[in-house]
Amino acid sequence: MQTSESDTAASGGRFSATQDARFAAEVREWLAENLNGEFRELRGLGGPGREHEAFDERLAWDRHLAAAGWTCLGWPKEYGGREATVRQQVIFHEEYAKANAPARVSHVGEELLGPTVLAFGTQAQKDRFLPGIRTVNELWCQGYSEPGAGSDLAAITTAARLDGDEWSINGQKIWTSLAHVADWCFVIARTERGSARHKGLSYLLVPMRQPGIDVRPIIQLTGTSEFNEVFFDDARTAADLVVGAPGEGWRIAMGTLTFERGISTLGQQIRFARELADVEALARRTGAADDPLIADRIDRAWVGLRVLRAHAIRTMEGAGVDDGGQASVAKLLWANWHRGLGELAMAVLGPAGLVAEENDLNEWQRLYLFTRADTIYGGSNEVQRNIIAERVLGLPREARP
């Protein structure tokens, strides 16, 4: 992997090629040794649109990683981390993807909730939740989107009120990834009656396995159902399980979204590169590569992937802080690139792509259909463009009802 001044800056200090080379070799050797035996068949499994694949086996793999100290690398040592530099974390995610290791089932806890609790949580919350995340003994989901709000998080109506020493929560969340297997959910709820938009929201940590929560899977275009709708009917959580102060939910939620678009996206880009290489190989086999328009689209996809990496490296030091809209830029870049790759795959298939094989989708059809969601989940393209226009460029706010 080539390095640059941008890579050096992302290391959080003086760049040591020798140290990083040793670390990369350690990661490669461990993965080569351990992606064998019971874990050999997990290579390449899981990920968006494929979370149903070998879930229990991938959970066992995640716990195997944890036992060897390969989870939560950037966390302080007192919470089980390695205090790895940003550069080392990038190396791990890239080597993990290059090894075609299975998609992690603990992503939401490790990459979103864990860093949020480290940054904003109380000591009691850190002591309670970080060990279970690091060892992958507690899985998390994200309670943000709602049917009437979509990507407009400030428009949520799920409400919570203090009832003695507990919060009582009522409302509905939707598109909640992996809620059907999660033990806990971090929920944005309106805790100040009569509040509107960004004010009066709180960030609550809610146990999923209780009578007041009903999880209903949503069947996707691909025929799978990793997304869910979640109904809260007087669901309960302890009064002290609010991250930050009550009413600070918007600030905490924005911090989580920035962590979501952080270091692990470098591994995502390696997977994207593998998908692009597979599409290019398919084009050669089918003869589509001889079409100059297809060849041009493949070249443009290759260039776009390098743009994704350059942007991620340049902005990585700002993960977890107000980054001037760079997280929104990153979301727009990768979501549109990946959706475009799905469209390119269908163009390479040609008319054959319109027919399912034996009443089932092939990998290219699944890619095309699921990437339609990329520009919606995690904040839709429209919302990301508004954020960039209004908060970064200083343009007038879009007219709202």
Salt bridges, closest charged atoms under 4 A:
ASP7 OD1 - ARG87 NH1 3.67
ASP7 OD1 - ARG309 NH2 3.66
ASP20 OD2 - ARG87 NE 3.82
GLU26 OE2 - ARG82 NH1 3.78
GLU51 OE1 - ARG58 NH2 3.24
GLU53 OE1 - ARG50 NE 3.01
ASP62 OD1 - ARG104 NE 3.03
GLU94 OE2 - ARG309 NH1 2.31
GLU95 OE2 - ARG28 NH1 3.08
GLU110 OE1 - ARG104 NH2 2.70
GLU111 OE2 - HIS93 NE2 3.67
GLU138 OE2 - ARG128 NH2 2.96
GLU146 OE2 - LYS173 NZ 2.95
ASP152 OD2 - ARG197 NH1 2.90
ASP163 OD2 - ARG236 NH2 2.91
GLU166 OE1 - ARG236 NH1 3.47
ASP183 OD1 - ARG209 NE 3.07
ASP214 OD2 - ARG216 NE 2.74
ASP234 OD1 - ARG236 NH2 3.15
GLU248 OE1 - ARG251 NH2 3.15
GLU275 OE1 - HIS338 NE2 2.70
GLU280 OE2 - ARG284 NH2 2.95
ASP296 OD2 - ARG300 NE 2.83
GLU343 OE2 - ARG372 NH1 2.87
ASP374 OD2 - HIS338 ND1 2.66
GLU390 OE1 - ARG397 NH1 3.80
GLU390 OE2 - ARG400 NH1 3.70
